[in-house]
Amino acid sequence: MSQVKGKLRRSLDRWASTADMEARELKEGAEKAGCCPIVDAHDRARVELQGSIRTVTLRPRGGVPALEAELYDGTALITLVWLGRRRIAGIEPGRQIKVVGRIGVQDRMRVMFNPRYELR
Protein backbone atom coordinates (compact mmCIF):
# COMPACT_ATOMS: atom_id res chain seq x y z
CA MET A 1 0.00 0.00 0.00
CA SER A 2 2.81 2.43 0.82
CA GLN A 3 4.35 1.87 -2.64
CA VAL A 4 1.08 2.92 -4.27
CA LYS A 5 0.96 6.05 -2.11
CA GLY A 6 4.59 6.80 -3.01
CA LYS A 7 3.90 6.48 -6.75
CA LEU A 8 0.79 8.63 -6.45
CA ARG A 9 2.72 11.28 -4.50
CA ARG A 10 5.51 11.35 -7.15
CA SER A 11 2.94 11.65 -9.94
CA LEU A 12 1.18 14.51 -8.18
CA ASP A 13 4.49 16.26 -7.47
CA ARG A 14 5.51 15.97 -11.15
CA TRP A 15 2.12 17.31 -12.26
CA ALA A 16 2.32 20.23 -9.79
CA SER A 17 5.83 21.17 -10.85
CA THR A 18 4.78 21.07 -14.53
CA ALA A 19 1.83 23.37 -13.78
CA ASP A 20 4.12 25.74 -11.84
CA MET A 21 6.59 25.78 -14.71
CA GLU A 22 3.81 26.54 -17.23
CA ALA A 23 2.54 29.40 -15.06
CA ARG A 24 6.06 30.83 -14.76
CA GLU A 25 6.62 30.63 -18.55
CA LEU A 26 3.28 32.32 -19.30
CA LYS A 27 3.96 35.07 -16.76
CA GLU A 28 7.46 35.73 -18.16
CA GLY A 29 6.13 35.78 -21.74
CA ALA A 30 3.48 38.36 -20.84
CA GLU A 31 6.06 40.53 -19.06
CA LYS A 32 8.45 40.39 -22.03
CA ALA A 33 5.61 41.45 -24.35
CA GLY A 34 4.93 44.45 -22.08
CA CYS A 35 1.49 43.17 -21.06
CA CYS A 36 -0.23 43.69 -17.74
CA PRO A 37 -0.61 40.61 -15.52
CA ILE A 38 -4.31 39.71 -15.24
CA VAL A 39 -4.08 39.70 -11.44
CA ASP A 40 -2.91 43.36 -11.48
CA ALA A 41 -5.39 44.64 -14.10
CA HIS A 42 -7.95 47.06 -12.67
CA ASP A 43 -11.66 46.86 -13.42
CA ARG A 44 -12.83 49.18 -16.21
CA ALA A 45 -9.23 49.75 -17.27
CA ARG A 46 -8.17 49.33 -20.88
CA VAL A 47 -5.35 46.80 -20.81
CA GLU A 48 -3.20 44.57 -22.96
CA LEU A 49 -3.06 40.94 -21.79
CA GLN A 50 -1.25 37.89 -23.08
CA GLY A 51 -1.58 34.23 -22.18
CA SER A 52 -2.89 30.84 -23.15
CA ILE A 53 -6.49 29.92 -23.94
CA ARG A 54 -7.71 27.26 -21.51
CA THR A 55 -11.29 26.62 -22.70
CA VAL A 56 -13.57 27.75 -25.50
CA THR A 57 -17.37 27.64 -25.15
CA LEU A 58 -20.35 28.75 -27.21
CA ARG A 59 -22.84 30.28 -24.76
CA PRO A 60 -25.76 32.45 -25.88
CA ARG A 61 -26.16 35.78 -24.04
CA GLY A 62 -29.52 37.48 -24.27
CA GLY A 63 -30.51 35.48 -27.35
CA VAL A 64 -27.27 36.37 -29.17
CA PRO A 65 -24.55 33.78 -29.80
CA ALA A 66 -21.39 34.43 -27.80
CA LEU A 67 -18.03 32.74 -28.04
CA GLU A 68 -16.29 32.59 -24.65
CA ALA A 69 -12.65 31.74 -24.02
CA GLU A 70 -10.82 31.49 -20.70
CA LEU A 71 -7.44 33.24 -20.82
CA TYR A 72 -4.70 32.30 -18.33
CA ASP A 73 -1.43 34.22 -18.01
CA GLY A 74 0.15 32.43 -15.05
CA THR A 75 -1.33 34.86 -12.52
CA ALA A 76 -5.11 34.63 -12.97
CA LEU A 77 -7.97 33.82 -15.34
CA ILE A 78 -10.24 36.13 -17.33
CA THR A 79 -13.14 35.29 -19.63
CA LEU A 80 -12.98 36.74 -23.13
CA VAL A 81 -16.39 37.14 -24.81
CA TRP A 82 -17.03 37.82 -28.48
CA LEU A 83 -20.72 38.67 -28.91
CA GLY A 84 -22.42 37.57 -32.12
CA ARG A 85 -19.75 35.01 -32.92
CA ARG A 86 -20.15 31.24 -33.01
CA ARG A 87 -16.55 30.52 -33.96
CA ILE A 88 -13.29 32.38 -34.61
CA ALA A 89 -10.56 30.61 -36.55
CA GLY A 90 -7.54 30.00 -34.33
CA ILE A 91 -9.35 30.57 -31.03
CA GLU A 92 -8.84 27.14 -29.48
CA PRO A 93 -7.53 25.65 -26.23
CA GLY A 94 -3.75 25.77 -25.87
CA ARG A 95 -3.33 28.68 -28.28
CA GLN A 96 -1.28 31.71 -27.21
CA ILE A 97 -3.07 35.03 -27.67
CA LYS A 98 -2.59 38.72 -26.96
CA VAL A 99 -5.75 40.79 -26.35
CA VAL A 100 -6.55 44.46 -25.88
CA GLY A 101 -9.76 45.69 -24.30
CA ARG A 102 -11.54 46.93 -21.20
CA ILE A 103 -11.97 44.70 -18.15
CA GLY A 104 -15.37 44.34 -16.55
CA VAL A 105 -16.96 42.19 -13.87
CA GLN A 106 -20.05 40.07 -14.43
CA ASP A 107 -21.39 37.64 -11.82
CA ARG A 108 -18.18 38.23 -9.82
CA MET A 109 -16.10 36.99 -12.78
CA ARG A 110 -13.65 39.18 -14.69
CA VAL A 111 -14.59 39.53 -18.35
CA MET A 112 -13.45 41.36 -21.45
CA PHE A 113 -16.06 41.83 -24.19
CA ASN A 114 -15.11 41.85 -27.89
CA PRO A 115 -11.37 42.30 -27.35
CA ARG A 116 -9.03 42.97 -30.23
CA TYR A 117 -6.76 39.99 -30.48
CA GLU A 118 -3.54 38.76 -32.01
CA LEU A 119 -2.84 35.04 -32.19
CA ARG A 120 0.71 34.06 -31.23
N, C-alpha and C positions, 0 to 999 in steps of 0.2 A: 504494500500500500504506500509506503514512504517513497518508493521509486516512482510511482505514478504521480504523487504530489510534487516530487522533484522535477520531473519532466514538464509537468503543467506549469510550475513556477518559472522554469527556464523559458518555456514558450511565451508566457505572459511577459517576462522581462524583455525578451527579444522584440515582441510586438510593441511594447511601451517605448523602448529605445528607438525603434523605427519611426513611431509616431512623433516622438520628440525631435528626431532628426529632420523629419519632413516639415514640422512647424518651424524649426530654426531656419531651414533653407528658404521657405516661403517668406518668412519675416525679413531675412537678409535680402532676398530678391526685391521685395517691395521697397526697402530702404534704399537700395542701389538705384532703383528707378525714380526715386524722389517722391514716392507715394506716402500718404498718411497711413499709419496703422489703423485698422478698423476700431480697435479698442480705444484709441485716442481721438477718433473723429467725433465732433460735436453734432448734436441734432440740429437740423435745418441749415447746416453748413454745406457749402459746395466743396466737394473733395475729390481727389484722385486716389483710387484704391487699386491694388493689384493683388492677385492671389489665384487660387485654384478653385474651379467649380466642383462642388461636392455632389449636388443633386440637381436634377432638372425635372420640373413638374408642370403639367398643363392644368391650371385651376381657374375656372371662370370667376370673374369678379363683377358683380352687378349685371349679369347677363352678357358680359363681354369676355371673349377668350383672353387669358393672361398666361404668359409663359413665365414661370418662376424658377430662379436658379439660386442656390445657396453658394455664396462666395466665402472662402476661408483664406486668411492671409497669415496664419500662424499665431495670431493674437485673439481673434474673435470671428464670429460669423455675421453675415448680413444677407438679407434676401433681396435679390435683384428681380424686379418685375417689369416685364414689357407688356403693356396693355394692347389688346387687339392683335396679338401675335400667337399663333399656334406652334410655330417652330421657327428657329433661326439657325441657319447653317453654321456649324462650328461650335454652337453652344451645347456642350455635352460634358458629362462628368469626367474629371481628370484634366480638363483643358485649362491652360493658363490664360488669364484675361486681365486687362487693365480697363477700369471703368471710371467715368467722370459723371458726377451728378450731385444731387442734393439729398442728404440723409433725412429720413423721417422715422416716426415710430407709429406702428399700427398693431394693436393688440399686444402691447409691450414687446414687440419684436422690431428690430431695426430694419428698415427697408429703403430701397432706392428705386424710384419709379422711372422707367424709360431712360436708363443711363446711356450715354454714348459709350461705345466699347471698342476695344482693339484686342483682337485675339493674338496671343503670343505663341 
